[in-house]
Structure formats: C-alpha cells, structure tokens
Amino acid sequence: MEAIWERHRPTMLARVAVLERATVRASAGALKPALAEEACTAAHQLAGSVGTFGYARASELARELEKRLRAGDAAGAEPLVSDLREALLQAPVVADVRTASPMPPPPPPPARAPEVPRGLPLILFVTTDSDEAQRLRAEAARRGLRADAVATTDEAHGAIRRDPPAALVVYGQAALDALNGVDMPVLLVARDDGLPARLAGAQAGAVGFLGPDATAAAVIDDVGLVLELASPAAPRVLAVGDVGDLDGVELVRVADPQDLPAELERFAPALVILATPDARGLCAVLRADRRWSALALVVIGKGEVPGADDVVTAAQLPGRVRMRLDRARTHVALAETDPLTGAGNRRASGAALGRLLRLAERNELAVCVVVIELDGPETARRLGTLLRRGLRGEDVLGHFNDRTFVLGMAGVGREAAVDRIDGVRMRSGLPFSAGVAQYPVDGRDLESLYDGAERALRTTRHAGAEQVVGAGRGSGTTQSVDVAIVEAEDAAAALVHVSLTERGHRCWRFSNGASAIDMLGGDEPRVRAGVILLDLNLPAVGGLELLTVLAQNGVLRSSRVIVVSANDDPEMMERTRALGAEAYLVKPIDLPLLAERVDEALGRRR
C-alpha cells in the first residue's frame, strides 16, 4: 500500500490544486463551467480513492466539496480545500492491518555460487522422506552427479563441513530458513507453489523453486541447469611455446607458431602467452589484425616487446595471468552492462538468452521470455534494480532500449512467470506492462519467443491498462480470470489488484468502459471473468452503459457484477441492481469486505 500511495500521491495533490483554483474562482464569482466540471471530477475521484489508503477525513472533505460544487455553492469553500490538503500530508490512519501491512522488501540477491569442481559434483538433499531421498540419489547417479541426503539441518551443516556440495536441495521453508547463508546455490522444494511461498523462498536465498508435485527428475533437471549457469567455464588461455601448467584456466597449447591464426579463430581465447623466440614478430602480427588487436598478450622473456601487455619470467607468469584475466573480465563486464540499469545490454543479454534456450533444449526444460515495457524511461533505473535483486542464478536480464527490458526465466512455466512478474509490478507500484512467452510451446528460438511475448504485450495496450499477459491469448483465444477490475482510477485499481492477488485471484484491469466492452463482450470474448468489479465513473463509456451492454450480450450469465462507486445515491443502487448487478459497495473501499464479497460471488459461480 505504501508504495502504491507514494506513486499516486502527486496525482492526488494535483487534484487538490484543481479544487483550490475552482474554489478561489467561485469566491470571486468567476468560476467557469469547464473548471467547475473538472473540479467536480477531481473531488469525486479523491472521495473514492484516498479513504482506501487510510485518509478517511480527506475522503469526507472531498465528498463535501463535490456536493457543494455540483450545487453551485463552492464560494467560501477554500478552508475545506486547505483542510483536505493538510489531511493528505499527514500519515494515513488504517483500521485493518490486513490492508495496511508494509510492502515486502525486494528479495535479496542470490548468494554467489562457488565454482563447481571438475568431475562429479556433489548434490546434498535435505529431506525427511527416505523414499524420496533414494529416488533423488538414483536420478542424480543416472545424470553423472554424486548425491547425498540427510534428514535434519544439523546433519546438513555437518555434511557441508566435511564435503562442501556444489548445490543444496532443501525440502520445506523451515529447513531453508535454518540453512540461510550457506555459500552455495540452494533450491527449495516447497509444500505449496503460491506467490507467498515463492517470495519467502527468494527472501531466504533460494535460487530455484519447485512445488510439491516436483518429481525427482524435475528436481535434478533444475539442479543441473542451476549448476551449468551458475558456474562459469574456466577462461581459455592459448600458449605458444613451452609453458608449464596453469591452475584455473583451460590451457590450449600451440606447438607451431604458424598454426596460431587458425587456433585463435577456433578457440577465441581470453589471453595469449608467447614463449617463443619470435614473440616480437607475433606481437606485431596480432596487433595489426583488428580481430586480435585488443587481445591480452603476455610474453615470457626479457626487455621490452612492442605490443605486449606484459613481459615476465616463468616464475612471474601465474600471478600476471590471473591479473590480466581479471582485468579482461572487468572490461568485458563494462562493455556488456547497461550503466543506467545494471542489466546486460542488448548484445550481451541476447547472447545469454540464446545460451539459456540451448540449455533448455538439451535438458528439456521450460524457459519463459518476458518482454517488459515501461510507460516512460524515467523508471528504468528503479525497475532494473528491482529485477536484478529478484534474479535467480539461472535468470537473464537485458535492457534492450530505454523503455524495454527482456527477462529470461529458466525452469518456469508461463502461468508462474506471469504471476511472478505481476507480483513485482503490483508490489513495486512502477508503471509497466509485460508479455510472457514459453519455450517450446510459444516458440523454439529467441526471435519467435520475443515476437510471442510482444504480441501478448500488445493486448495490454489495447486494453488501456498495465497488465502482465501470457502469449497465446490474443485474437481468437479467451483469457479466463477470476476478477475483471473496471476502474479508471489507477490508485484504486492498484490497491484492489494487490488485495485480490494476495488471496490467490487472477485479475485483469480495464481503465475505461470501451475496452471492457470490446474484450468482455461478443461471441468470442478475449477476457472471461468470474466477477466484474465495476466503477460507474468511467471515460469513453460510462459504468451504467457498460453494465447495460454486458447484460444485453449475455455476459452476466457467467459473470457476477459488483459495483464499486463513490456515488451513494439509493436510486443509482436500484438502477444497477435492475440491470443485473449483484452488489453495490460505496467508496472508499473496505478491502477485506470487498475480498469477502468477491470470494462469495466466485463460490456461487462455481
């Protein structure tokens, strides 16, 4: 709630400014009809929204101002507007803690995974189910992995000290909390796979999440993917001449200097060591070729060698190679990272997404590509920071342009990805929409998946609202949701959305009546909702007209309508009931009551 209010507070105060202008003009006898109507709308919107945030006094003042403006009696109302502004600058007073709990902090970044040793890495499972432990061991052995299993977290700590595993798989949130802080990738297998459980797992440091129905094969699939993505390959070093062994690198030896160009093309090394009498000539050749002009060159010898980065003795070589490789990695990171958001740039993240899809194909895993579009580039830095904090080790984040992020999510299905990104959107209060496409059902390469996510994203633009939508739900396909929120007021819609999604309901929001008619009505609706929450004060097509059309089109045979309006006129309530509305709630909204009414309506529909 706090984040949503901070996002919309400037809009609320701008409406107060409209009321200030209108009341001053009214007192001077110079209030024009256009400003009077604008002020009435501002007062109506304030009365319906701010009370839900805990500003009950401000809501009452706005309602009184609306009545006086509509009656043409706004002269002398400046003190009411002053009180309204002062009320909105105070801390809110919220009666029900369920609607006022602070926004959960973004999950911390996953713990940095240690490098996995060569050979057979060890996976440690923490589970009290001995049969499951046996299945996990067998599946791991089949994949060429060592596996061990323990039943308690105390046993796990002891096993980690004796033989540090490459990854830890923990069954249950309590065990994960007890092992929080271990320096290795941790995957959580939880008793439920809802958003709160996923958030709790991420906050405790899990880099992967599986639900209660995960098979042993699925668990090992995720382990293998996490290890492959979290453990970078050793850097390649190409050596010409007699060079001893070097730890921590993949060393490629070239016996004949004549073979150097071909081996450079074949292996693309991060560094070249020249331990040969003709090192001076080889340096000149490499620096003259634009393909290799920036390559780190280390010469074993004495004196100055033009073009070499370092001239060292054999004893100095290991330390100097490590230094040069660290510097090269830093240069690559700077070249591949967008400085504004910290995400990978388009070239680097595109390559990483390609690698992720190849891994998914090899391991037969789901991968989702998410295209996120901002309402404006000014929020890119904040969203980039938030997304990076929530990344698991196997995820890929790219900043393609000033308004577009692309996210690759490994081992996650489309519905789970939609829920996860929508949770980020609602908790953060940042204005963005997103489309989600899943490999391989929506495409088998990055281009087709990007296009699928982009097409899904276009349906959110058509609806005129911020949404997260899965691919395959465009024209000709109906998206089924629990609740359609038809509300022009962004702040009110955001609060309702958060309240209902936290109870497990899937929601779709429309910001105007025209888009609601277009997508909810017709023989083949693009959105079918169990419950429609309908505000009456809508642009383009008003709430009453929308309700009339929905009744005529037969939508109310499968959808229940709950009107939520700042208008408390009994005659209006009767009109909506006559048109088919099931209930009429007066703003400001009591969120727990609204949620109960929605649950009741969904239960009756089922």
Secondary structure by P-SEA (a helix, b strand, c coil): caaaaaacaaaaaaaaaaaaaaaaaaaaccccaaaaaaaaaaaaaaaaccccccaaaaaaaaaaaaaaaaacccccaaaaaaaaaaaaaccccccccccccccccccccccccccccccbbbbbbbcccaaaaaaaaaaaaaacbbbbbbccaaaaaaaaaaccccbbbbccaaaaaaacccccbbbbbcccccaaaaaaaaaacccccccccccaaaaaaaaaaaaaaaccccbbbbbccccccccccbbbbbccccaaaaaaaaccccbbbbcccaaaaaaaaaaacccccccbbbbccccccccccccccccccaaaaaaaaaaaaaaaaaaacccccccccaaaaaaaaaaaaaaaaaabbbbbbbbbbbccccaaaaaaaaaaaaccccbbbbbccccbbbbbbccccaaaaaaaaaaaaaaacccccbbbbccccccccaaaaaaaaaaaaaaaaaacbbbbbbccccccbbbbbcbbbbcccaaaaaaaaaaaaaacccccccccaaaaaaccccccccccccccccccccccccaaaaaaaaaaacccccbbbbbbcccccaaaaaaaaaaccccccccccaaaaaaaaaaaaaaaac
